[in-house]
Every structure is written in C-alpha cells, then in structure tokens.
Amino acid sequence: MRKEGGFAAGIDDIMKAAQLASCLEVSGYPKPGNVHRLRDFKDTRFEHFLAGSIALGPPVREAAIRGVEIGFGELDLSEAGIGVLIRKAVSEVKKWHRGGNTHLGISLLFIPLAVSAGVCMARRSIDKNCLQKFFGEVVEATTCRDTVEFYKAVKIAEPGGLGRVRGVGAPDVYERGAESVILEKGLTLYEVMKIASSWDLVAWEFVNRLEDAFKIGYPFFEKVYKDTGDVNIAVVHTFLKLLSEKTDTLIARKIGLKKTSNVAEAVKIGLEKAAKYSLEARRVLELGGLKTREGRKALRKMDEELAAKNLNPGSTADVLAATLFIALLTGFRP
C-alpha cells in the first residue's frame, strides 16, 4: 500500500495552498507594473492568471506525493522529477488559457517547494525551517534529465523577451542540439540555474533556498497582515518590500534587450535604470503605502509609469507568490 494514502488530505492542502497563493499574488492591487484585478496587459488578462493558478494544481499535487514518498524513503531525492513536473505544470496552464506565459517562474519555485512540503509532512510537520531545508536538498539533487525537461517547459511557455544565452557554460534553450549538450555535460537543473542566477532573480531564489521569500517576504507579510488584518495591503506591501530589497531582473532584461540580445549583458545594461523602481518601492512604503493618502497616490503613479513603459516586475511577483505559498503551507488563512 502506498504510504501517501494516509496523507491524502494533507497532499490536497498543499495543492490548494499553491493555487490560492498564485491567485492572491495576481489579485493584489495596485501591484505596480503587473497584471492585477484592475489592470490587464494587451494579450494577458487577469483572468488568464486565475485560470493558470487553478490549472497548475494537479502537477503540484503530484510533486507533494513525490515528497511524501521521499520522506518515507521510497524515492531518492534525485528521483523527485521536478523537471517533468515543471513541464507538466506549464503544459496544464497553457491548456487552460490563451494568455501566453503566466506561470513559468512560479512553477519553477512551486514544484520543488511542494516536494519539500510533502517530505516535511511525512517526516513530522510542515514548518518554515523544514521547508527551506528540503527545498535546498531537492534542487541540489536535480539531474540533467530535469534540465532537459525544464528546457521543454520554456519552449511550451514561450516567454516573451527571453533573450539568448551565450558563452556561459550552458546551451541556449533554442540552440540546436541543446539536449545533447546537456546530457553530454551532465548539466543538472541546479547547475544551470546557478549559471542563470547572475542575471535572473527567480533562478537566484531557486539556488539559494528561497532566501528572499523566507527571510524577507514571509516575516514582512506576517507583520503587515497582523498589523492591518487586510490581505490586499499585506500582499502589495510585501511585493514592494521585496522589490525595494532586490532590483527586478525582468525589468532590467527588458531595458537591456533593446541594446543586445545576450541576456546576461542585457541585464547588466538594464540594472541601473531598473534600480530606480526599487528606490521608488522603498519610497512608497516610507509614505505608508496603501495605508495613507500620500502612499496610495505614489503607488498609483508608480503603477501607471511602469505600465506606460511596458515594464513589469514579474520576477519579484514570482518571489511574492512563493512567499504566499510558504505562508499558506505554514498555517496562514486569509
């Protein structure tokens, strides 16, 4: 008998926590520059994110089951198969809406976090220390097969403005023969993300055990919600806090890709201009954010400016989603 059978309710809860976290992230308003309940993009709407948030549930559930099996010693960490599960999540999301890439970054973080939650549940209980510990162990145990599957996921998601990877030790996603290079070099998903972490915030979180989500986002979200009792304020302020601490690499990439197609160089070029919005996020929080008239005015202005320039802090939004997933896994309920 499969040992995870006795954990069916808990496994379902992990899936629901992921779905709700993703819904709460996109619902936060005005979350400057991103799609939210009062702002759509030309080809990607609020409803597309909601559809994707629900669609990623089954692969997350499967990840939680794998975690339980690892927790009971039925699978090794390297057999978690997070590459396949990320591909499945992206495929499910794409099946349920026509709004383009909405959940690639979230899937990259949610799948190993769900595996970690399953391990923790099997071992004893889900708490933040256990979650972070096993998240790190899961991603560090990835294989080159996980990398191949992740590359397939990127091609399925078709993220806009991806840029090209050159001369960094890993092949570009669209390079002919990329799969053969990955297998020949034995490039694990952890190793590939470590390379990408120098220009991609989500990759940085992946290889650094969700450090910003656990150490910055999670405690800040808890404090703001405790002080205000308002989920939307807590979500938006946590987004601003994360953005104020780390420049958004998606904004930097969009700026830099106007000068070069090399993604690593593009992010370097764009970081200085992108840093402006981290300073602006800090200023909005200092003004009181959604809790004061001055803060709300500054926040609306920031949202409108980013939207007008087609600059969205999407990497920060993915880290926010992971923060909310952690909060929900450890007991938060809106």
C-alpha positions in Angstrom: 0.0 0.0 0.0 1.3 3.4 -0.9 2.2 5.3 2.3 1.0 8.6 1.0 -2.6 7.3 1.1 -2.9 8.3 4.8 -1.7 11.8 3.8 -4.4 12.4 1.1 -5.9 15.4 2.9 -2.6 17.0 3.6 -1.5 16.5 -0.1 -4.7 18.1 -1.3 -4.0 21.0 1.1 -0.5 21.5 -0.4 -2.2 21.7 -3.9 -4.8 24.2 -2.6 -2.2 26.3 -0.9 -0.3 26.6 -4.2 -3.5 27.5 -6.2 -4.5 30.1 -3.6 -1.0 31.6 -3.3 -0.9 32.2 -7.0 -4.5 33.7 -7.0 -3.6 36.0 -4.1 -0.4 37.1 -5.8 -2.2 38.2 -9.0 -5.1 39.7 -7.1 -3.0 42.2 -5.2 -3.7 45.7 -6.3 -2.3 48.0 -7.3 0.8 45.8 -7.6 2.8 48.2 -9.7 3.5 47.3 -13.2 2.0 43.9 -13.2 -1.4 42.4 -14.1 -3.8 42.8 -11.2 -7.5 42.9 -10.7 -7.7 46.4 -12.0 -5.2 46.1 -14.8 -4.8 43.8 -17.8 -2.0 43.7 -20.4 -2.8 43.7 -24.1 -2.6 40.0 -24.6 -2.6 38.8 -21.0 -5.5 39.4 -18.7 -6.3 39.0 -15.0 -8.5 36.0 -15.9 -5.6 34.3 -17.6 -3.6 34.3 -14.4 -6.6 33.0 -12.4 -7.0 30.1 -15.0 -3.3 29.3 -14.8 -3.4 29.4 -11.0 -6.0 26.7 -10.8 -4.5 24.6 -13.7 -1.1 24.2 -12.0 -2.8 22.4 -9.1 -2.6 18.7 -10.3 1.2 18.8 -11.0 1.8 20.5 -7.6 -0.3 17.7 -6.0 1.9 15.1 -7.8 5.0 16.9 -6.5 3.6 16.7 -3.0 3.1 12.9 -3.4 6.7 12.6 -4.6 7.7 14.4 -1.4 5.8 12.1 0.8 7.5 9.1 -1.0 10.9 10.7 -0.4 10.0 11.3 3.2 9.3 7.6 3.7 12.4 6.6 1.8 10.6 5.1 -1.1 12.3 7.5 -3.5 15.7 9.2 -3.5 15.8 13.0 -3.7 17.2 12.7 -7.2 14.1 10.9 -8.3 11.7 13.7 -7.4 11.5 14.5 -11.1 10.9 18.2 -10.7 11.8 18.9 -14.4 9.0 16.7 -15.6 6.6 18.2 -13.1 7.5 21.8 -14.1 6.9 20.8 -17.7 3.5 19.3 -16.7 2.6 22.5 -14.8 3.4 24.7 -17.7 1.5 22.4 -20.1 -1.6 22.4 -17.9 -1.5 26.2 -17.6 -1.2 26.6 -21.3 -4.1 24.2 -21.9 -6.5 26.3 -19.9 -5.9 29.8 -21.3 -4.7 31.7 -24.3 -2.9 34.5 -22.5 0.7 33.5 -23.1 3.3 32.7 -20.3 1.8 33.3 -16.9 3.3 30.7 -14.6 6.8 29.5 -15.8 8.7 31.3 -12.9 6.1 30.3 -10.4 6.2 26.6 -11.5 10.0 26.6 -11.1 9.6 27.6 -7.5 6.4 25.9 -6.6 7.2 22.4 -7.7 10.3 21.9 -5.5 8.5 23.7 -2.7 5.6 21.3 -2.9 8.1 18.3 -2.9 9.7 19.8 0.2 6.2 20.2 1.8 5.5 16.5 1.2 8.8 15.5 2.7 8.2 17.6 5.8 4.6 16.3 6.2 5.9 12.7 6.0 8.7 13.4 8.5 6.7 15.3 11.1 5.0 18.5 10.2 5.4 21.5 7.8 7.3 24.4 9.2 9.4 27.1 7.6 12.8 25.6 8.6 11.9 22.2 7.3 10.5 23.6 4.1 13.6 25.7 3.4 16.0 22.8 4.3 14.4 20.3 2.0 13.8 22.8 -0.8 17.5 23.2 -0.9 18.1 19.4 -0.8 15.6 18.8 -3.6 17.0 21.4 -6.0 20.6 20.4 -5.3 19.7 16.7 -6.1 18.3 17.6 -9.6 19.7 15.8 -12.6 20.5 16.5 -16.3 17.1 14.9 -17.2 15.4 17.6 -15.1 17.3 20.2 -17.1 16.1 18.7 -20.4 12.5 18.7 -19.2 12.8 22.3 -18.0 14.1 23.4 -21.4 11.0 21.8 -22.9 8.8 23.7 -20.4 10.4 27.0 -21.5 9.6 26.2 -25.1 6.0 25.4 -24.2 5.6 28.6 -22.1 7.1 30.7 -24.9 8.1 33.6 -22.5 8.4 36.9 -24.3 11.7 38.8 -24.5 13.7 35.9 -23.3 17.0 36.9 -25.0 19.7 34.5 -25.9 22.3 32.7 -23.7 25.9 32.8 -25.0 29.2 31.7 -23.6 28.2 30.8 -20.1 28.7 27.1 -20.0 25.1 26.1 -20.7 23.3 26.0 -24.0 20.6 28.4 -25.1 17.1 27.0 -24.9 16.6 27.4 -28.6 20.1 26.2 -29.6 20.1 23.2 -31.9 21.3 20.2 -30.1 20.8 21.7 -26.7 19.5 18.5 -25.2 22.6 16.5 -26.4 24.9 19.2 -24.9 23.0 19.0 -21.5 23.3 15.2 -21.4 26.9 15.0 -22.6 28.0 17.6 -20.0 25.7 16.2 -17.3 24.3 19.7 -16.5 21.9 19.4 -13.7 19.0 21.9 -13.3 20.7 23.2 -10.2 23.9 23.9 -12.1 22.0 25.6 -15.0 20.0 27.8 -12.6 23.2 28.7 -10.7 24.6 30.0 -14.0 21.4 31.9 -14.7 21.2 33.3 -11.2 23.7 36.0 -12.1 21.0 37.6 -14.4 17.7 36.1 -13.2 16.1 36.7 -9.8 13.9 33.6 -9.9 16.9 31.4 -10.7 18.8 33.1 -7.8 15.9 32.1 -5.4 16.0 28.6 -6.8 19.7 28.0 -6.0 19.6 30.0 -2.7 16.9 28.1 -1.0 14.2 30.8 -1.5 16.3 33.1 0.7 14.4 36.3 -0.1 11.0 34.6 0.2 11.8 33.0 3.6 14.0 35.8 5.1 12.3 38.9 3.7 8.9 38.2 2.2 7.5 35.8 4.7 8.2 37.7 8.0 7.2 41.0 6.4 3.9 39.6 5.1 3.1 38.2 8.6 3.8 41.5 10.3 1.8 43.6 7.8 -1.2 41.2 8.0 -1.0 41.2 11.8 -0.9 45.0 11.9 -3.7 45.6 9.3 -5.8 42.4 9.1 -6.0 43.3 5.3 -4.8 40.6 2.9 -4.5 43.0 0.0 -2.4 45.5 1.9 -0.2 42.7 3.1 0.3 41.3 -0.4 1.0 44.7 -2.0 3.3 45.9 0.7 5.3 42.6 0.7 5.7 43.0 -3.1 7.0 46.5 -2.5 9.3 45.3 0.2 10.8 42.5 -2.0 11.2 45.0 -4.9 12.9 47.5 -2.6 15.4 45.0 -1.5 16.3 43.5 -4.9 16.3 45.0 -8.4 13.8 43.2 -10.6 15.8 41.3 -13.3 12.8 41.2 -15.7 12.7 44.9 -15.8 16.4 45.1 -16.3 16.2 42.5 -19.1 13.5 44.3 -21.0 15.5 47.5 -20.8 18.8 45.9 -21.8 17.4 43.7 -24.6 16.9 46.9 -26.6 20.7 47.1 -26.9 21.7 43.4 -27.1 20.2 40.0 -27.5 22.6 38.5 -25.0 20.5 38.1 -21.8 23.4 38.3 -19.4 24.7 41.5 -20.9 21.2 42.9 -21.3 20.5 42.6 -17.6 23.8 44.3 -16.7 22.9 47.2 -19.0 19.4 47.5 -17.6 20.1 47.1 -13.9 20.9 50.8 -13.2 17.6 52.0 -14.7 15.7 49.2 -13.2 17.1 50.1 -9.7 15.0 53.3 -9.9 11.9 51.3 -9.2 13.4 49.6 -6.2 14.1 53.1 -4.8 10.5 54.1 -5.7 9.1 51.0 -3.9 11.0 51.9 -0.8 9.7 55.5 -1.0 6.1 54.3 -1.4 6.5 52.1 1.7 8.0 55.0 3.6 5.0 57.1 2.7 2.7 54.5 4.2 1.8 52.6 1.0 -1.9 51.7 0.9 -2.4 52.9 4.5 -2.1 56.6 3.7 -3.3 59.0 1.1 0.2 60.0 0.1 1.3 56.4 -0.2 -1.7 55.5 -2.3 -1.0 58.4 -4.6 2.6 57.5 -5.1 1.7 53.8 -5.6 -0.8 54.6 -8.3 1.8 56.9 -10.0 4.4 54.1 -9.9 1.9 51.6 -11.4 0.9 53.9 -14.2 4.5 54.8 -15.1 5.6 51.1 -15.3 2.5 50.2 -17.3 3.1 53.1 -19.7 6.7 51.9 -20.3 5.7 48.3 -20.5 8.0 47.4 -17.7 6.6 44.8 -15.3 8.5 43.5 -12.1 7.5 39.9 -13.0 10.4 38.3 -11.3 9.5 40.0 -8.0 5.9 38.8 -8.5 7.1 35.2 -8.7 9.1 35.5 -5.4 6.0 37.1 -3.9 3.9 34.0 -5.0 6.5 31.7 -3.3 6.3 33.9 -0.2 2.5 33.4 -0.1 2.8 29.7 -0.7 5.1 29.4 2.3 2.7 31.4 4.4 -0.3 29.2 3.4 1.7 26.0 3.9 2.6 27.1 7.5 -1.0 28.0 8.5 -1.9 31.4 7.2 -5.5 31.7 6.0 -7.0 34.9 4.6 
